[in-house]
Amino acid sequence: MLSISAASAQERPLLKNDLENFTLSYCLAQSGFGEILRQEAKAAVGAYVERGRYPAEAYEEAVQVVHDYLNRSYKSYTEGIQLTVMKCIDASQSNEIAVIRKRYLQKKYSLFSSVVQDVPQQNISVPQTEMVLI
């Protein structure tokens, strides 16, 4: 389960391209390039989820995109090279990730908009104060 506390979300600025970077990090963690890279990439995955702005479902969809790209056959001119890094970069910059990103951001803003519309409008009077210029 992926979760984030509201307190930590407010303390740190949102990351630019967080879903794309999550996708790249997750893909590299799955690449089999060695334990050090796997550990580093997994730590980055956790950080992007913690500081991200998406629900768990968006990250789960991004994981599926990664698996789809890793299963693709890329042809390299160098024999034995799988072009895994290229697959990871392509996955992170794919139209599929852009669609996921857009869909969940639209859901977030439409939910916020409906909540704001449901708040009863109140007339609030602000007491007048005098300004004294010195």
N, C-alpha and C positions, 0 to 999 in steps of 0.2 A: 504494500500500500504506500502511496506517495502522499505526503502531507506537509503542510507548512503552517507555522503559527502566525497569527495576524501580527503579533508583536514584532517578530523578526522581519516580516515583510515590510513593515513601516519603517524599520530602522535603516534599511539599506535601499539604495536606489535600484530600480529595475534594470536588468541587463538588456542591452540591445542584442537582438538576434538570439535570444536565449533558447528558443525551440530548435533553431538550426544548429546551434552549438551543442545542445544536448544530443541531437541526432548524430553529429560528427563524433562526439566523445563516446557515445554508446557503441557506435560502429567500430571505432578503434579498439574499444574494450573487447569486442567480439572477434577481432582480427587474427588472434593467435600469433602476434608479433613478439611475444615474450612477456614475462611476468611483470617487469617494471612498467612497461607501457600499459599493460592491462590494469595495474593498480592505479597509475596516474589517471588513466581514462575513466575508471570507475569513480575515482574521487571527483573528477570534473563532472561526471553525470550527476552525482549527489548534490554538488554545488549548484548546478543549473536547475535541478528540481527544487532545491531549497529556496533559491532566489527567484525562481520563475513565477510566471503569472498564469499558468495554465492548470486546469484540473488534471487529475491522474489519467483520465481517458485520453487526453491529447498526447501525453507521453507514451501511453500504450499504443496508440495509433502510429506514433513516430517509430517505435520499436518495430512494428510490423513493416514499415517502409524500409528500415535498415535490413531486416531479414530478406525482403524482396530484392533489394539491391545487391546484397552479398550473394544471393543465389543466381544473379545474372552472369552471363558468360561475356567477359570482356576479352578481346583479342589483343595480345601484346606481341610486338615484333621480337621480343626477347623470350626465348623458350623457357617455360617454367615460371614465368612471372604472372601472377594472378590479377595484378592491378587493383589490389584490395583498397589501398589508400584512395585511388581514383573513385572506386565505388562508394567509399565513405563520403568523399567530398560531393560526389554527384547526388547521393541520398540527401545530404544536409541542405543542398541547394535546389532540390527537386521541386517540381510543381506540386507533388503530393504533400510535401511539408508546407508549402505556401498555402495550399487549400486548408490543411488542418489549422494552421496558424490563423488564417482569416476567419474560419468558421468559429473557432473558440473565442477569438477576440470579439466577433460580432455578437455571440451569445452573451459574453460578459457585459458588453455595453448595452445590449437590448434589455438584459436583466436589470442593470443599473437604471436605465431609463424608465422601465416599468415601475421600479421601486420608488423613484423620485416622483412619478406621476401619481402614485397611490398615496403619497403623503398629503394630508389635508392642508390646504392653503390657509394660513392664518395672517391676520393683520397684526403686525407687531409695531407698536409705537416706540420710537426711540426718544428718550427724554432729550429736550433741547439743553445744550450747555453753552455757556458763554465762553468765548475765546478772549483771552487777554493777551494783547501783544505787548511785549516789553521792549 
